[in-house]
Amino acid sequence: MSAEREPIGVIGVGWVGLVTAACFAELGHRVVARDIVAEKVEALSRGETTIHEPGLGELVRRNAERLTFTTEMDELLDVARILFVCVDTPPTRSGDADLSRVRSVIEELREDGDHVLAMKSTVPAGTGEAIRRDMPQLAYVSCPEFLKEGSAVEDFMQPDRVVIGADPGDESAGDAVAAIYEPLGGEIVRTDVASAEMIKLASNAFLATKISFVNEIANVCEEVGADVGEVARGMGLDQRIGPSFLRAGIGYGGSCFPKDVSALKMLAGNTGYHFQLLNAVIEVNELQKRRVVQKLRGHLGSLAGRRVVLLGLAFKPQTDDMREASSLVLAARLQGEGAEVVAYDPVATEVARDQLPGVEFYDSAMGALDGADAAVLVTEWPEFAELDWVAAVGRMARPLIVDGRNFLDPETLRAAGFEYEGIGRAGQGAPSTAAAD
Ligand code: UGA
């Protein structure tokens, strides 16, 4: 059987699962994707994608003949030998990764003998070894995913690298999984299972560390009158540092960084090792979201009764994902200060509505800005760069903006009549310490 035609099973049709299924179908594989949520399976079977991800809907529709969705595990087991597990592993109350969904998948496979389990779900190092011990008849391959929401299809199809971990005895299963990825052309890194599991956690933790690092640099820039954009540019040209993930802002969110940083910290802690650095990464990120409140207070004094607009709600642009979005903390803190919070997001409003009680939602940025005392740019949606900021000045009660992503051009905004403040940008003075949050 040629690698292109190897039928593939995908278990769990969330962000990673759906992208994986659609992309493998695009590569010519027959793919059976299974999820336990019947409504999701029905919607996908009708060609409706359940998440907002550029290019994904098109891919699902284009490959409808090769890509089927089901709630039945048996359908999948009958067709495919290689099964990609893409169920989520959210944090438990203890901050460890919750493996209950991975375990229920394994339970369903218990009687089955001839399958390769390719683990895409992010799991703590050691999980693969434990599964392999429980189910010696299964071949086990760790195959972590590195795609980013908002560019998931592109990341999947043009990977920087593909990591495939297999332990002795499972090498041929590793070869079979590697063959599926070969047409994509990215470097294939072959390791043992525990190392592959660690590569995933360490990569996310390192990227989160870069962000918290640059956020602290931004905070110091504010104290000394430097500009973090210039600093990051100057640092990033050093090839040992690199330019990416050095954008200062109001903290990282999403379903991955917060969860994986915590999971790695706990994984280390469970073995008796104190991963000090990650404590700081987490704390800096939490405090960074709140600095906006301090900045607003520096301009407005008390926030009680002030109308504050959140421009953007999703944890990043090109997605409607609200998981661990900075907007959630920010809205609650502003409401805690007595502010009236209103919001606009081009795609995330429906997802956000239930999670932001007391927030008034608008269907345009301009509508939300009407009569407002301040705006906070939370998510760098491209349309905010195109907004008629001169008109916005006339609509707002006080044209004040805190640009939480350093996305807007300060000169343009100031020329339009705005009081503009970014994160660690030059020319904005130090935040008022008298009004510390
Ligand atoms: C992240 C990783 O980038 C992917 O490689 C990984 O596969 C994925 O987690 C995962 O484990 O599933 P994702 O969470 O989709 O991807 O989004 P990112 O683009 O990494 O952004 C995460 C957060 O960091 C966002 O809130 C973003 O605004 C913030 N960020 C990113 C910054 O504040 N500054 C930066 O320079 C970059």
Boltz pocket constraint, residues with backbone or C-beta under 6 A from the ligand:
constraints:
  - pocket:
      binder: B
      contacts: [[A, 122], [A, 145], [A, 146], [A, 147], [A, 148], [A, 149], [A, 150], [A, 204], [A, 207], [A, 211], [A, 244], [A, 245], [A, 246], [A, 247], [A, 248], [A, 249], [A, 250], [A, 251], [A, 252], [A, 253], [A, 254], [A, 255], [A, 256], [A, 257], [A, 260], [A, 315], [A, 316]]
      max_distance: 6.0
